[in-house]
Amino acid sequence: MSDGVPQFATAEYPGNASETACKSCAQAISGDYYRVNGAPTCAKCVQQIKEQMPKDSHSAFGRGVLFGVGGAILGLGIYVAFALATGWMIGYISLAVGYIVGKAIVMGSGGFGGRRYQIAAVLLTYIAVSLAAVPIAISQHMKQKSVQQHVQMGDSATVQAPKMSPAKAVGLLAMLGLASPFLALSNPAQGLIGLVILFVGIRIAWTITAGRPVNILGPISAAAPATSG
């Protein structure tokens, strides 16, 4: 069109064809430029990006871990509820636990990620999955105890097991729970499959909390245009 009205539906780049267009403002870059995550960007836009980039902080990490703990508790609850409702110990729920923990950490941190977030995600995912074995085992034990009590009813000679302090019992259960993925190797085939699935769930949490860093490369000297022929 020749009426001089700007056309917003179509991007128009000023300058000759050898100029590089800034990915951010769509203006031509005739001199040196930068690459932001691989995309050509002018110096002005790079400066704006640097000024607008949020800064990671201890408070952001703290919120991320707090949300991650909540996600781990939720994942543990889902694992236990499914196992108790169906009677099946499905290791694939570890994948969901890893996803929930990773997303919770990123949500709590405001989108930040990085190595310390990844380590927290790995630990929380492992703890949630492994400790899920504790309430499941307690439920199974209570059912077996109920059956034994019915069988032994009326037998006054029943031997009582020695009692343990609550603190010691909780500590022992926690240790057994944390070791449960490896204790399951007593059944090599099933235990190994469970460990592999757990590793995949941990890998999911690790990937989600890796973050999306902004890589700025430059300044880069504008190269001479290549000639065809």
N, C-alpha and C positions, 0 to 999 in steps of 0.2 A: 504494500500500500504506500502511496506517495503523499498522503495528506499530512504527514509529520506526526501523527498520533502514536505515542509509544505502544508497542505490542507486548503486554505482560505475559501472554500465553507462550511466547517464544523467546528464549534467551538470546540476547544479541551481545556478541563479544567484540569490543572495539579493537582496532589495531590489525596487523597483518596476521597471516595464518601461522607464522612461526612463533608467535607469542604464546606463552603458557597462561591458561586461565586459572585464577584462584578458585579452589573448590568451595571456599566459604562465601566470598562476596561476588564471585563470577566475573570479576574484573580481570583484564589482561595484565600479566606480569611480564614486563619487558626486560627486567634486570634479574638480579639474584632473587631467589625464592627459597622457601622451606618445604619440607614434606611432613605433614601431620598424619600419622598412621598411614603413610604411603601416598597421601593425596597432596598435590601441589597447593601451597598456600602462601599468600603474600605476607610481608613482614608486619603490616598493620594488623591483619587478622591474627597472626601468631601472637602478637603482643596482647590482643584482647583475650585470646584463649588462655594465655598464661595468667592474666589478671582474674579471669572468671573461674579458673580451675579450683575446686574445693580442696581444702587442706585436711589431710588425715590428722587425727588427734587421739589422745588417750581416752577422751570421753566417748568418741565415736567407737573405738574398739571396745570400751566397756559396755556400751549399749548393744553392740553386736554380739558380745559374749552372753549378755543377759538374755537377749532374744534367742540366742542359740540354745541356752539352757532350757528355755521354754519350749523350743522346737524339739529338743531331745526328750523332754518329758512327754510331749504330745506323741512323738514317734514311739516311745516306749509303751505308752498307753495303748496305741493302736496295735502294736505287736502283741501285747499281752491279751487285749480284748479279743483279737482274732483267734489266738491260740486257745483261749478258754472257751470261746463260743463254738469253735469247730473241732477242737481236739487235735488240730494239726499244727505242727511247728514248721511254717513255711518260711524258709530263709530268704525268699525273694522280697519279703517285707523290708529287709535291710536296705534295699534300693530306695524305697519310699522314705525310710528314716533318714538316709543320707541327703535326699532331696529336700526334705522338710528342714533339716538342720541348716543346710547350706543357704536356703532361701531366707530362713529366719535371721541368720547372721547378717546377710546382705541388707535385709530390710531394717534391722536394728542399727546398722552402721551408717545408713543413708546412702548405700551404694558403694561404699569403700570395700576394697579387697586387698589381698596381698598375703605374704608368707605367714604372718602371725594370725591372720584370719583363717588361713587354710589349716594351720596346726590346731587351732581351737576347734574347727569343724571336724577334723579327723578324730580328735580325742572325744568330743561330744557324741559323734556318731558311734564310735566303738563302745563307749560307756552305755549309751542307750540300748544298743542291740544286745550287748553281753549281759547287762543287768536285767533285761527282760526275762532271762532264764530264772531269776530268783522268785518272783511271784508265781510264775508258772509251776516251778518245782514245789513251792509251798502249797499251792492249790492241789497238786497231785498227791502230796504227802498227807494233807488233811483228809482227802477222800480215802486213801488207803488206811489211815488211822481210824476213820469212822467204821470202815469194814471190819478191822481187827477188833474194835471195841464191841461190835455186835457179836463177833465170834467168841470173844473171851468173856462175855457178860455172865456174871454169876461165878466166875473163877476168882476166888479171893487170893490165890497164890500168884497173881500176875506181878511180874517184876517191874518196878517203876524205873525209867531211865533217869540218870542224874540230871538235875536241872542246871541250866547255864544262865549267867547274868544277861540281861537284855543287851547291854553294850557289847559284850563278847559275842553274843549271837548275831547281832547286826554286822559286826566286823567280819565274822566268819562267813556270813552269807554274802557280803559284799565282795570278799576275796574270791569265793567260789564263783560268784556271778561274773566277775571280771575275767576269770580264767576259763569260763564255760566254753568259749569258742574252741579252745585248745583241748579242754577235757573231752569235748565231743569227738576228738580223734580216736577215742577208744573204739569207735566204729569208723574205721579209716575212710571208707567210701563216702558215707554221709557227712562225716566231720570235715573232710577235705572240700566237698562241694559247698558246705556251709561257710567255710573260710574264704573260698573264692568269691562267693556271692557277697559276703561281708566286705571283702576288699573292693569289689565293684561299687558297693554303696558308699564306701569311704572315698573312692575315686570321684564319685558324683559330687559329694560335698566339697572335695578339694577343688574340683573344676569350677563349681559355682562361685566359690569364694576367692578365686584367683584375681578378680577385679578386671577392669578394662583400662589399663594404663594408656595415657596419651603420649605417644612417642613422637617427639619433635626432632627432626633432622635438618640441619642447615646452619648457616645459609649455604645454598648451593648456587654455583655460578651457572647462569643460563648458557646452555650449550648451543653451538651453531646449528641451524636446521639441517637435517639430513637431506641430501639431494637424491632424487630418484634417477634411475637409469642403469 
